[in-house]
Amino acid sequence: MPRSRRSFRRSTGTRRYRKIFLISVEGSITEREYFRMHIFENRARTIKLLTDKHANSPLHVLERMKKHLREHPLRASYEAWLVVDKDEWRDDQLRPLHSWAQEKENFGLALSNPKFEFWLLLHFEDGVGIASSQNCTQRLKKYVPDYKKGIDERKFTRERILRAIQRAKQRDNPPCADWPRSLGATTVYRLVEKLT
C-alpha cells in the first residue's frame, strides 16, 4: 500500500524582517556601550555598530559608514546613522556628514554639543547652563559619580531615556536643520526615539 502524502499548508501571514539600524559612532566606549544596552534589544530590530578606537574624527565616522555601505548595500527599510560630538570640530568638518545624511531618507546625523555626555546628562536633568565640555562631565558625575567612560545600564532606565528624549526635543525647538550650533543641545534623541 502506498504511503499517503501529508499535505502541508503554508500559513498566509506577512513575513516580518528585522529592521537594521547601522550606526557609525565617534566614541569607542561610551556610545558603543549605550547603543548596546539591553533596553534597545528587540526582536524586530537589530543594531549594528561601526567603531574604531583609533579613527574617530567626524570624517572617519563618515568614511567608515560609506565603506560599509559599499560592501553591504542598505535596504530601503533599514537606517544608517552617524553619531558624533561637536567638540572642537569646525563647521567645514561637519558639513560633509550633514550632506551625506541628506542624500537618502533613511540616513541620519545625530550630533551632541559639546559631546555625547550631554545626551547622557539629559537622562537626569534638563541640562540648562552647560558652559563647556568639562562642565558637562562634572554635572553628569552628580548622577553617575563613578563615570569615566562607559555606561552603567542600571542608571539608564526606559523612563529616563523617555525623559531625555522629551528634554532634548524641548531644547531643539524649533528643530535645527543641520546640527546643534550652541552648547547644551543634541539631536541624538531623533535616533533614540526610533530605537525605543
Backbone hydrogen bonds, N-H to C=O, Kabsch-Sander energy under -0.5 kcal/mol:
donor,donor_aa,acceptor,acceptor_aa,energy
8,F,6,R,-0.6
10,R,8,F,-0.5
19,K,44,A,-3.0
21,F,46,T,-3.0
22,L,20,I,-0.6
22,L,79,E,-3.2
23,I,21,F,-0.6
23,I,48,K,-2.9
24,S,22,L,-0.5
24,S,81,W,-2.8
25,V,23,I,-0.6
25,V,50,L,-2.0
26,E,83,V,-1.9
33,E,29,I,-2.9
34,Y,30,T,-2.6
35,F,31,E,-2.4
36,R,32,R,-0.8
37,M,34,Y,-1.6
40,F,37,M,-1.8
41,E,38,H,-1.9
42,N,45,R,-0.6
45,R,42,N,-1.3
46,T,19,K,-2.8
48,K,21,F,-2.9
48,K,46,T,-0.6
49,L,47,I,-0.5
50,L,23,I,-2.9
51,T,49,L,-0.6
56,N,54,H,-0.5
61,V,57,S,-2.2
62,L,58,P,-2.3
63,E,59,L,-2.8
64,R,60,H,-2.6
65,M,61,V,-1.6
66,K,62,L,-2.7
67,K,63,E,-2.7
68,H,64,R,-2.0
69,L,65,M,-2.6
70,R,66,K,-1.9
71,E,67,K,-1.7
72,H,68,H,-2.6
78,Y,75,R,-1.6
79,E,20,I,-2.5
80,A,106,N,-2.7
81,W,22,L,-3.1
82,L,108,G,-2.1
83,V,24,S,-2.7
84,V,82,L,-0.5
84,V,110,A,-2.0
86,K,112,S,-2.6
87,D,114,P,-2.7
89,W,86,K,-2.4
93,Q,90,R,-1.1
94,L,90,R,-1.1
94,L,91,D,-0.6
95,R,91,D,-2.5
97,L,94,L,-0.9
98,H,94,L,-1.8
99,S,95,R,-2.7
100,W,96,P,-2.2
101,A,97,L,-2.3
102,Q,98,H,-1.2
103,E,100,W,-1.6
104,K,100,W,-0.5
107,F,104,K,-1.5
108,G,80,A,-2.0
110,A,82,L,-3.2
111,L,109,L,-0.5
112,S,84,V,-1.7
113,N,185,A,-3.2
118,F,115,K,-2.2
119,W,115,K,-0.6
119,W,116,F,-0.7
120,L,116,F,-1.6
121,L,117,E,-2.4
122,L,118,F,-1.7
123,H,120,L,-1.6
124,F,121,L,-2.3
125,E,121,L,-1.8
130,I,127,G,-0.9
136,C,132,S,-1.8
137,T,133,S,-1.9
138,Q,134,Q,-2.6
139,R,135,N,-2.2
140,L,136,C,-2.1
141,K,137,T,-2.0
142,K,138,Q,-0.6
142,K,139,R,-1.0
143,Y,139,R,-0.5
143,Y,140,L,-1.4
144,V,140,L,-2.1
147,Y,144,V,-2.3
153,E,151,I,-0.8
155,K,152,D,-2.2
156,F,152,D,-0.5
156,F,153,E,-1.1
157,T,155,K,-0.8
161,I,157,T,-2.4
162,L,158,R,-2.4
163,R,159,E,-2.1
164,A,160,R,-2.5
165,I,161,I,-2.2
166,Q,162,L,-2.0
167,R,163,R,-2.8
168,A,164,A,-2.7
169,K,165,I,-2.4
170,Q,166,Q,-2.2
171,R,167,R,-1.8
172,D,168,A,-1.7
173,N,171,R,-0.9
184,G,113,N,-2.1
185,A,113,N,-1.9
187,T,111,L,-2.0
190,R,187,T,-1.4
191,L,187,T,-0.5
191,L,188,V,-0.9
192,V,188,V,-2.4
193,E,189,Y,-2.6
194,K,190,R,-0.6
194,K,191,L,-0.7
195,L,191,L,-1.2
196,T,192,V,-1.3
